[in-house]
Amino acid sequence: MPLQRPAYRLIDLLKIVAAQCIVLHHFALYGPLSDATAQAAPEVAAWFIDYARMAVQVFLVVAGYLAARSLGQGGLRQGLLRTLWQRYERLVLPFVAALLITVLCSALARPHLDGDLVPASPQLAQWLAHASLLHSVLGVDSLSAGVWYVAIDFQLYALMAVLVWLARGNRWATTALVALVTVASLTWFNLDADYDVWAMYFFGAYGLGALAWWAGLRTRHSGYALALYLGTVSAGLGSLALGFRERIALAMGVSTVLASFGSTPLHLPRRLDAWVRRLSNSSYALFLVHFSVLLLANALWAVLEIGDTDWALPFTAVAWALALLASYAFHTQVELRIAQWRSSSAALPAQAAK
């Protein structure tokens, strides 16, 4: 029986916090507005530059947790290739739509900003590299900040799906395969930055999230899954002795929280619950569109030529709020409409077959 929705509010909260950290990391890192913010609040800006980016690890662990939940509960019923194609569509169609917005905002901001902040006008090959999620592998210049993650997310999901497919639905075998690949990532691939365009570099965090899902289930197999999870965490701790990485320590901490409390119902007041749901559902949209808002905010800051850097903090706060509004609009008017179109398109062959 599937768990009730309130059981996953912890995941929603993790997604919200991680998404805000990534957005504020980029606002603290890019453009003349970030320079002014660094002068107005140097310690705060430095923290967001140095540490907020590690929130990516939260997304990786949560993504692995959700992938294990989905794929482990019959997610491959339609076959491996069909499942991967659906995942690709779900990621890429909103991704390309957001890139179109970014290109337009880049054209508006380009006359007012210097340096490498504004992406150059894209060529056809650059569009194709992004649409195929090969931009990082091919070394193509990104059209937006952080878009490497979209490609890595698909690679990770594909690798997880292949492992589930190889195990032929056997939970014992699936858990063992995921644990094996996770240990390989933690102890070898993640120690070499040359692999950072491939899933194996990031599968340590992703696999920990997946193992946390199985370890947290209250079934007769949970003891086996818990033993594998603890063994994998031990291997991860050993790998930190070889090369300490704060991001991996964070991933292990988040996965431990999910293994312990991920399936524990978290009931919030109704109004707060509604806001949490909205912010969580639009977290991918926020990731996709916030750079467009960042570009326009920096362009406006440059045009206004505000000499008092103390204004940078409220200016950034307003831009952050606008990014949240833009993400909600993109989620409801673009992302959900694309999902509805995909759903109706998938239903047509089934109706024709009847």
N, C-alpha and C positions, 0 to 999 in steps of 0.2 A: 504494500500500500504506500503510495507516495506521501511524503511528509507534507504537513500543512504549510502554507505560505509563510506564516510568522516565524517558522524555524530558520528561515534564511535572511532575516533582517540583519543578523550579524554580518553576513556577506555584503548586503547592501551598504551598511555603514562603512565597511572596509573599502568598498569601491568608491564611495563618496569621498572619503578622506584622501585616498590615493589620487583620485582625479584632481582634487583641488591642489594637492601638493605638486603634481606635474604642471598644472597651469601656472601656479605661482613661481615654480622653478623657471619656466620659460619667460615669464614677465620680469623676473629678476636677472635674467641672463642676456636678453636680446634688446638692442636698440638704445637710443638716447634716453628714453624713459627709465630704463634699467640703470643707466649711469647716474641719473639724478636720484633715483631711489637709493643707490649705494652711498651717495653723499648724505642723504637725509637720514638713513637708518642703516649704517654699514654692517652692523652685526646681524640684523635681520636678513638683509640681502645676502650676506655671506652664507648664512644657514640655508636659505632656500637654494642657493647655487650649489653648495657642497653636499647637502643631505636630502633635500626634498626629491631629488631625482631617484633616490633609492625606492621611492614609492612604486616604481615599476615592478619591483619584486612582489609587492602585494598583489598587483594585477596578475602576475605570472602564477602565483600560488592559487589565487581564487579561480583563475581560468582553468588550471589543472583540476581543481576540486570539482568545478562545474562540468568539465569535460568527462571526468570519471563518472559522475552522476548520470550524465546523458548517455554516454556510450555504454556504460555498464547496465543500463536499464533498457536495453533493446534499441540503442541508437543506430545499429547497423542493419536493421531489418530490411532496409531498401538496398543493401549492398554497399560495399566499400566505396566504389567510384561515385555512386549517386550521393552518398553521404558527404563525400569531400566536395563534390560540385555544389551542393546546397550550402555548405559552409563557405565556399569561395564566393558564391553569390551574396550571401548575407554580409560578408565583410566588404567586398569590392564595390558593389553598387552604391552604397552610401559613401564609401571612400572616394570614388571617382566624382560623385556629385559635390562632395566637400572640396575636392581639389579644384573644381571649376570655380567655386566661390573664392578659393584662395588665389587663383590666378587673376581673377577680377580685382580683388583687393590689393594684390601685388601691383597691378597696373596703376591703381589709384595712389598707392603709397610711394611708388618708385621715384617720382620727381622730387619728393621731399626728404628722402632718406639716403644716406651714403653707406658705403661698406657692403658687407656680404649678407645683411639681414634680409633683403628682398630677393626672392628667387628670380632668376632671369626668365624671360618669356620662354615657355617650354617648346621643344621641338617634338615632332611626331614620335621619334624613337624614345624620348623621355616619357611621353604619355603611355606608350606601349609597355615600357619597363615598369611603370607604376601600376598599370592595369593588370599586368601579369604577376605582380608582387615579386618581381625580380630586381627591383631598383637597387637594393642593397648588395645583392650577389654580383650584379653587373657593375657596381661602383658608379651608378648614375646619380647625379646631383638631385637631392630631394626637393620636392616642390613645396614642402611644408615641414614644420618641426615635428620630430618624433614619429614620422610615418614608417620608420624602420619597424616599429612594433607591430604594425598591421601584417607585414610580411612574416615576421617571426611567429605571430599568433597562429597564422594559417599553417606554417610549417610544424609547429608544436601540436596542433590539433590533428594534422595529418599523421604525424608520427604516433600519437596516442591511438588513433583509429587503426593504424596498421598493427600495432601491438595487440589491440583487442581482437582484430580480425585473425591474427596468427594464433591466438589462444582459443579461437572457435567458441567464444562465449563462456569458457571455463574461468570462473572468477579466481580460482587458485592460480591457474597458469597466467592469467592476465596480471594479477597483482605481482607475481614473481618476475614477469618480464618487465613491468614498469619499474619495479625496485632495482632490477639489474641495470637498466638503461639510466636510471636516476643516479645510481652510484657511479657509473661510468662518467656521467656528466660532471658530478661533483668532484671526483678525484682526478679527472684527466682533462676533459674538454674545457671546463670552465676556468682552468688554470692558464689557458693559452688564448689570448685575445684575438689571435688569427682566426679563430672559429666563431667570432661574434656576429657573423652574418648567417649562421646556421642554427638550426633548432637544438642541436646537441649542446651548444654552449649554455643555453638557457633551460634545458630540460631538468636540471637539478631542482630549481624552484618549482617548475611546472609539475614534475613528478612527485615532489613532496606534497603538493596540494592534492594530487590524485590519490596518493597513498593515505592522506589524512581523511579523505572521504570514505575509503574502505575501512580504515581503522576505526572510524567513528560510528559505523553501522552497528546496530544492536542485533546481530545475527549469530548463528552458531559458528560462522567462519570468521567472526571479527577478531578472535584471539590470534589466528594465523596472520590476518592482515595487520594487526597491531604489532606483532613480533617483527614482521617485515618492515613496517614503518620505523620502529625503534632501531632496527639494525641499519636502516638507511640513514637515519639521523646520526647514528654513531659513526658511520662512514663519513658523513658530512663533517662532523666534528673533527675527525681525523684529518680530513682534507684541509681544514682551517689551520691545522698545525703546519702543513706544507706551505700554505699561502693564505694568510688571513684576509678574508673579504667580508666587509661589513654587510654587503648586500646578501650574502649567503646566510650569515647569522640572522639577519632580519627575516629571510625566507623561512628558515627553520623555526623561528619564533612564531611567525604568522601561521604556519602549518600546524604547529603544536596547539595553538588556540583553536583552529578549526577542527582538529582531531578531537579536542576535548569538549568544545562547546558549539561546533558548527550545526549540530542537529538539535540543540536546545532551543525551545521556543523563546523568542524575545518579543514580548508584547509591548507596544508603545501606545501612547495616547493617540486617538484617532487622527487628529489634525497633524501631529508630528509624523505619524506613520505614513500619511498621504504624501507629505513633503519628502520623506526618506525614499519612498517608492519612486516619486518623480525624478529626484536627483540621481538615484541609482540607475533608473531606466535610460536616462539621458547622458550617462557617463561616457559612452562611446561617442555620442554626438559631440560632447564637450571636447573630447580628445581630438575630434576631426576639425572642429570649426574655431577653436580658441585662437589659433595662430592668425586667422584672418582678422579677428578683433584686435589682436596684439599689433598687427601691422598698421591698422587704421589708427589705433591709439598712439602709437609712436609717431606716425605721420602728423597727427593733430598736435601732439606735443612739440614737434619740430616747427610746425607752422606758427604756433602761438608764441614760441620763443620765450617761455616763462623763465625768468631768471632766478626766482626763489625756488630752490630745490625742495623745500618743505611741502610744496604743492604736489610733489611727485607721489606721495603716499595716498592722499585722497583721489588723485587722478588714476592711480593704479587700481584702487578699490572700485571706482566707478567702472573702469574697463573690465575688471574681473566680474562685476555684477552683469555687465552687458554680455560678457562671454557666456554666463549662465543662462541669460535670457535667449541668446542666440542658439545655444545648444538645445534648449527646450523647444524652440521653434523648429529647429532642424529635425529633432527627433519626431515631433508630432506631424510636421508637414512634409518631411522628406523620408526619413527612415521608416516610419510606420506605413506610409503610403507605398513605399517600395516593398515592404513585407506583405502588405495586402495584395499588391500586384503579383508577387511571387506565389502567394497562396492560391489566388484565383487561376493563375497560369498552370499551376500544378494540378488543380482540380479538373481542368478541361479534358486532359487525356483520360482521366479516370471516368468522367461522365460519358465520354465517347465510347469507352469500352463496355459500358453497361448495355 
